[in-house]
Amino acid sequence: MAAAIGGVTGSIVVGGFVGLGLLLDDRVSSTVPVIVLSVGGAYAGWLVGVIVFGAVRGGSNGQEGEAREP
């Protein structure tokens, strides 16, 4: 479940970056923005996907954000 949610969220981020690159492609008549934003979007999508995966999955033993005693 957590992997699916993280994957979908990462895909949305990548799609947003590629869409922005295509928008800039029309303005500057070059494919460089598409390539650069696709690579950056892939990294950003992976990073956001990992963060969302960790947030949905939660901590070990159900102790999210609690301080541990020594």
Contacts in CASP RR format, 6 or more apart in sequence:
PFRMAT RR
TARGET T0000
AUTHOR 0000-0000-0000
METHOD contacts of the structure
MODEL  1
MAAAIGGVTGSIVVGGFVGLGLLLDDRVSSTVPVIVLSVGGAYAGWLVGV
IVFGAVRGGSNGQEGEAREP
1 56 0 8 1.000
2 52 0 8 1.000
2 53 0 8 1.000
2 54 0 8 1.000
2 56 0 8 1.000
2 57 0 8 1.000
3 53 0 8 1.000
5 52 0 8 1.000
5 53 0 8 1.000
5 56 0 8 1.000
6 48 0 8 1.000
6 49 0 8 1.000
6 50 0 8 1.000
6 52 0 8 1.000
6 53 0 8 1.000
6 56 0 8 1.000
7 49 0 8 1.000
7 52 0 8 1.000
7 53 0 8 1.000
9 45 0 8 1.000
9 48 0 8 1.000
9 49 0 8 1.000
9 52 0 8 1.000
10 45 0 8 1.000
10 46 0 8 1.000
10 48 0 8 1.000
10 49 0 8 1.000
10 52 0 8 1.000
11 45 0 8 1.000
13 41 0 8 1.000
13 44 0 8 1.000
13 45 0 8 1.000
13 48 0 8 1.000
13 49 0 8 1.000
14 38 0 8 1.000
14 41 0 8 1.000
14 42 0 8 1.000
14 44 0 8 1.000
14 45 0 8 1.000
15 41 0 8 1.000
16 41 0 8 1.000
17 37 0 8 1.000
17 38 0 8 1.000
17 40 0 8 1.000
17 41 0 8 1.000
17 42 0 8 1.000
17 44 0 8 1.000
17 45 0 8 1.000
18 34 0 8 1.000
18 37 0 8 1.000
18 38 0 8 1.000
18 41 0 8 1.000
19 37 0 8 1.000
20 33 0 8 1.000
20 37 0 8 1.000
21 33 0 8 1.000
21 34 0 8 1.000
21 36 0 8 1.000
21 37 0 8 1.000
21 38 0 8 1.000
22 34 0 8 1.000
24 33 0 8 1.000
24 34 0 8 1.000
24 37 0 8 1.000
25 31 0 8 1.000
25 33 0 8 1.000
25 34 0 8 1.000
58 64 0 8 1.000
59 65 0 8 1.000
END
